[in-house]
Every structure is written in structure tokens, then in C-alpha cells.
Amino acid sequence: MPRARVVALIVGLVALAAVVAAWSLRSDDVAPGGVSSRGEPTPGADRLRGPDVPPEGVLPGRLWTVVPGHDRAGSSCEMRAIDLGALELEPPGQLTHCTLVDISSDGQFAAAYDDQLRLALLDLRDRPEWIRDLDTRLRENSSRTSRIAALAGDGRAVAWCVGGNETAVLTIESGDVQSVTGCDPRFGQDGELFTRTGAPRNEEIRADGRVVLSQPDFREGLDLTPEEESDLLAYDVGADGAIATKVRRVIGLPLATIQLWQDEQFQGAYRVSGVDGALESSGLELSPDATRVALGWRGLLAGVLDFGFGRVGRTSDHGSYAWSPDGRWLAIGNAESISIYARGSDAPTYSLPVTTLMIAWSQ
């Protein structure tokens, strides 16, 4: 196993153990009771309080947390939503999934692994509940820079990788499933399905089957000689036709470079430096407004690149992370709390007294 993956695995296990051991809602910061954003009473819900908690309605949407269940000491998990308008931690649904893969931006559906590493579709519209299995095979997602599944922002479809170069797409309402070429699926803002195809150093990024970026494009910004080759490490899509790619030269100084594309036109290249070597070749996640990109894996943030400043900024937290729906805020969760960072700040603006293994942010 490559050294980077060993380091990441150890870090992940240590972080998981810390969260399981520390899981609790601080009793001096919360109080029971309340009414949900749907106007319904929510017995057992928790009101979030504390000196660093944001005022009601300042932050948009809902934060979703994945926490160890109380019955099996972390062998099962619960998924709970934080209503940021009411500052209320809503009751959990029945859930045994501990790894959240993706969530639709409207907050209707999620894709997650269960405790047997089987991929499932969850309905979030009332309380989180299982709808159907997507892939019953036991999986080790060995390509840590890839996303095994993605949900359309409007909750109409879910796509997941079913083989080396094939993605299944389920239309949730009808139950129809079709197959497309490529893996590492993403949905664009307008519902286009992006996939990544081909072998290393001969890859393409496609949108609804149409090639939008190919191997010659991944040389941009690397100052390569004609004989040198580039390698696509990861990609993500954002708003209004924005695509971010992480590439590096194959031979020589292998420092990763972030490319920014707009409507398939090259906008600039940004060298990744100042992050841990084990994370340098990890994935990335473009902010919804396409102004920043988070570097790392879904459960471990390494740094944030702001295209306006052209450098990688560091935060004091390095746990699970999620962008706000408008892209203005970044949430980072750890074994003690969830920190909320405003754009351009290296210190959290707000803090929520909730621990989490993974987080997501929806409208």
C-alpha cells in the first residue's frame, strides 16, 4: 500500500476513535425542545447555545452531521440535521451509515455507506431513512481522490461508479437506471453529469458523454516540454461552467497544480504548496460560487486555495468539511465542535457545539 494511503488510513482511524470517545452535546450549551423549520414540534430536539454560536438565520440552510450511535458505541451511526435558521439540532432518523458520500444541495437525498460498506440511497425529507441499495458489493474505495457517487442538486438523480469505467444513473422518481461511460461522477449546476474516463495519463472529463477536457488540456500551466507528460489527479465542478482540476508532471518536481476552467476555457494555474505531502495528491472540492477550492479528502481538510489571492490558506481545523450553498462559508467539524469560517479568514467566525464524523451543507 502506498505510504500516502497508509498515513491517511492511520489519521482517519485516530480521528474516528477520538470522535467516538468524545461524542456528546455539551449540556451547558444546549437545551431540549423547540419547533422545526417545518413548524412541527420536535420532541428531544436540541437548541444550540453558546458564546460563539451564530445568530438565528445568519447562516443559510441546514448542516448535516454524522455521529456515532448511542447503542453500539460507534459501530452504527446517526445522521442529524442542524436547522441554522432556528439553531436547532433535529432528531435523528434510523440509520446505520457512517460514511456520507454526497448530498443533494436541496437536502432531499443522500448517498452513504452502511457499516458493511454497501452503498445506499437515503431520504432526508422527514428524517433520514433508507430508500434502496445502490450497490450491495463490499467496497474499498481505493482511489481516495475519486467520489464513488454523486447526487443532482435538485434531488432528481443519483449516479455511482459500478466498475472500472462505468457509472450507473438512477432517476429517483421513476426508478429507471441507465449506464454511462466513466467513473468519479459529478453533477453540474444545470444537471449535466460529469464523469472521468480512461487510463492514467490518457484521461478525459466528459459532460453527458461529451468530452470537455482531455489529456492535452491537463498540460496547461505546468510548463512542460513536448516530451514530458502530465497526470490528472482529481477534478470537481462548480457553478456556471466552472471546473477545477488537479494535475502534476509525471517526472521531475511532482508538485500538484490546480487548474481553473470556465466554459472549457483555461483561466489560470495555481501551484499547491505548504500542505502535507500525503495530502498533496488528494482530492479537491470546488466551492459552489467557484471562488475557492478545498484540498484534501472529504474527512480531512488540508488547506483552501482562494483564486482571488492565488495561494493556499491554512485553517486551525483539519477535519471533515463542507461548503455553504452560497459558497461564502466553510464548515469544518472535529471531535469537539463545528467551526464556521468566512471567506478570507484564517480563524473561525462561529462555532457550533456539536461533534461529527462527517458533515454536509444543504439549502
N, C-alpha and C positions, 0 to 999 in steps of 0.2 A: 504494500500500500504506500503511495507517495507520502513523503514527510508532511506536506501541507495538509493532507486529509487526516493524517494521524493527529496532528496538532489540533485541527478543527474538531475532531471527534472528542479528544480529551477536554477541550474547552467547553464543548457542548454538554458533556456529561457532568462536569464540575458545576456549570451554570444550572443545569436541571436539578442536581442534588441540592444546591443552595436554595433554589426557589421552593422545592418541595419542603425543605426544612423550615423555611421562613414564612411559608404561606399563612397569611392571616390578614384580616382587615383590622387596622389599629382601632381598638374600641374607643379611644379618646377622640378619634377623628370622624366617626360615623355614628349615625343613629337610625333606628329602623323606621319603616313606614314610608308613605308617600303615594303619589299618583303618577302613573306613567305618562309618556308623551301622547299616548292614545286616549288619555282621560280615564283610564281604568285603575282601580285600586290595585296595588301590588303588595300583598302581604309578604313580609320578610324582606322586602327590598331595602336597600341601604342608602341613606342620604350622605353624600360625601361632604366632609367639612375639614377645615384646616387653614392655617395661615397662608399657604401657597396655592390653595385651590382657586381656580378661576371663577369670576362671577358667572351667574347663570346666563347662558346664551352668548357668551363671548366667543366660544369655540363652536364651530359648526358640527352638526351631525351626531354620530354615535361612535364610540370606541368599543371594539370587541376584544375581550380578554379570554385567554385560555389558561385555566388554572387547575391544579391537581384536585381531584375529587376528595371528599371527606371520608368516603367509606373504605377506600383501598390504599390510602397513604400514597397517592400519586400514581397508582397503576391504571387508574382511569382519570379522565379529565372532565371539567365542566366548561362550557362556553357561556360567558355572561356579557351583556351589553351595558355600557355606561351612557346614559342619556345625558349629553352635555348641555342640553337646554335646561333640564331640570336638575342636573348634577345628582343623578340617582343611579345606583347600581342595580340593574334589573335582575329578577330571579333567573336562575339557570334553567336550561332545558335538560332533558335526559340525553346524556352524551358521553361517549367513551373515547372520543377522538382527542389526541393530544398534540397533533401537528396540523395547524391550519395552513393550507396551501394557497388559497386565494379566496376572495370575497367579491361579490358584485358591488359596484360603487353605490348602487341604490339600497344595499343592505338586505336584499331579499334572500339570497342564496350564498352558500359557501361550499368549497371543496376541502376535505380534510382526510387525513389518515386515521384509521382506528388503531387500537392497541395491537393489532396483528399486521399493521402496515398494509391494510386494504383501503383503497381509495373510495370515498363515498360522497354523495351529494346531500347537503343539509338545507332544510328550510328554516329561515330565520325570521319569518314574518310574524310569528306569535312568540314562541320560544324556540330555541334551536332544537330541531328534531331531524332524525334520519329520514330521507326520502327513498333513496335507492343506492345500491352499489354501482360504482362506475367501473372499477377494476378489482376483481377479487384475488388477483395474484399477489403473493407476498413480494414487496418491492424493497430494493436498496437503491435509492436514487443516487447512484454513484457519481453522476455528473452534477456536482454541487452548484455549478453555475447555471443549471437549467431549471426551468419551472415545469413540473410534471403536468400541471393542469392550470387552466385559466377560465374565468367567468366573464361573460359580456357585461358591460357596465349596467345595462338595463335588465339584467337577470333573465334574458331570453334563452341563452345557450351556455353550455359548458363544454370545453374542449380538454382532452387529456391524451398524453402520449401512450400509445399501446404497443409500440415496437421501436426498432432502431431508427425507422424513418417514416413513421405513420402516426397520425393523430385522429382520434375519433371525436366527432362533434355531435352533441346531443341537443336537440331543440326541446327545451324543458316542457313546454306546454303540450306538444304533440307526442313526445317520446320518440320521434324519428332520430335515427343515428346515421351519419354519413362519415366517410373516410376522406382525409386529405393527406397530401404528402408533407412530410417534415415532422419535427418534434419541437419541444420548447415553445408551446403556444402562448400567444398574447392576443388580446382583443384591442383594437384601436378604438378611438373615441366614437367613430361612426359605425362600429360593429364589424369592421374588417377583421378577419382572422389572420394573424401573422404566424408563420412557422419558420423554423430554421432547418435547412436541408443540407445534405451532402456530407462528405468526409472531411476531416480536418485539413485545412489549407486548400479546400476546394468547396467552400460553403456558400450558401445563398440565404438571403432573407426574403420570404415571399409574403404577399398580402393577397388573400383569396386566390392563391395559386399563381399570381403574377410576380415575377422576380423584380424586387425593388432595389436590392443591394446585392452585389456579387463580389467574388474574390478580388478583382482589380480595385474595387472601392475601398476595401479594407487596408490598402496600402497608403491611403491618404493621411498625411500628417506624420508619417514615420520616416521620411527622408531616406527611402530605400534605394539601393542601386538596382538596376534591372535584374541582377542575378539573385537578389535577396527576396525572401518570402515573408509574408505576414500570416498571423494566426488570429482568427476570431474567437475571443474568449466568452463573450456574453453580449446580450443586447436587451433593450426594452423600448417600448413605445409610449408616447405621451399624447398631449393634446395637439390638434391642428396640424397633423402630419409630421410631428417631431419623432425622431428615432435617435437613441443613443447606443453606440456600440463600444465595446472594449476590445482593443486589438493590441498586438505586440509583434515585434520582429521575431523570427524563428531562431536566428543565430545572432550572436553578439549581445549587446546590452538588452535584456528582455523586459525592460520596464514597460508596464502597461500604459496605454494611451486611450483616452476617451475621445471618440469622435461624435460630433453632433451634426445631425442631418435634419433638414427642413424641406418637406415636399421632395425628398430624394436628392436634394442638393446639399453638398458639403458646406458646413458652416464654420467649422473650426476643430482643432485638436488640442487636447489638454493632457499633459503628462501627469500620471498618477505617481506621487512620491509622498514620503512621510507616513505611510501606513505599514503595518506589519507585513513582512514578506509572505507569510502564509495566507494573507487575505488579498494580496495584490492581484492574484489571478482569479479572485472570486467573482460573484455576480454583481449586478448593479440594478437599481430601480429608479427610473426617471420620475421626478415629481409631476403631478398632474398638470401643472402650468408650464412644464418643460423649462424651468429656470435652474434647477439643481438636479443632481443625481446622487443617490446614496450608494456607497460602496460597501460590499460585504455580502453575507448570506442573510436570509430572512430572519434568522435568530441571533445574528451577531453583526452589529454595525461597526465598520472600520473607519469611516470618515464620510464627509459630504463635500462634493465638488460643486461650487457655485459658479455658473458660467459667466456671471457678471464680474466676479473677482478673478476668475481664472486660476484658482488654487484650491487645494483640498483643505477644508477646515476641520478642526478636531472638536469633539464634544467631550464632556466629562463622563458620559454614559456610553456603553457599548453593548447593549442588549438587543432584544427584539425591537423592531422599529416599524413605523407606518406613517405615510404622508396623509395630511388632511385632504379632504376632497377638493379644496381650492388651491392646494399646493403651498399655502402660506406657512404652515406649521409642520413640525416633525415631532412625533411622539416616540419616546424610547422607554421601554419597560425593562425592569430588572427585579431582583428579589425583594426590594423594599417599596418601590413606587413606580409610577409612570411620570417621566419628565416631559414637558412640552416646550419645544424650542421654537422661537420666532426666527424668521429668515435674517441672517446676518449676525446672529447672537451665538456666542460660544458658551453661554450659561442659560439654564432653563428659565423660562418666564413663569411657568406654572408647574405644579406638581399635584398628582392625584394619589391618595394613599391606598393604592391597590397594587398587589404583586401580580405578575403574569409570566407565563412561559412564552406566549406569542401574542401579538396584537394586530388588529386591522382597524381601519377607519372608513366608515361609510357615511353617506348623506343622512 
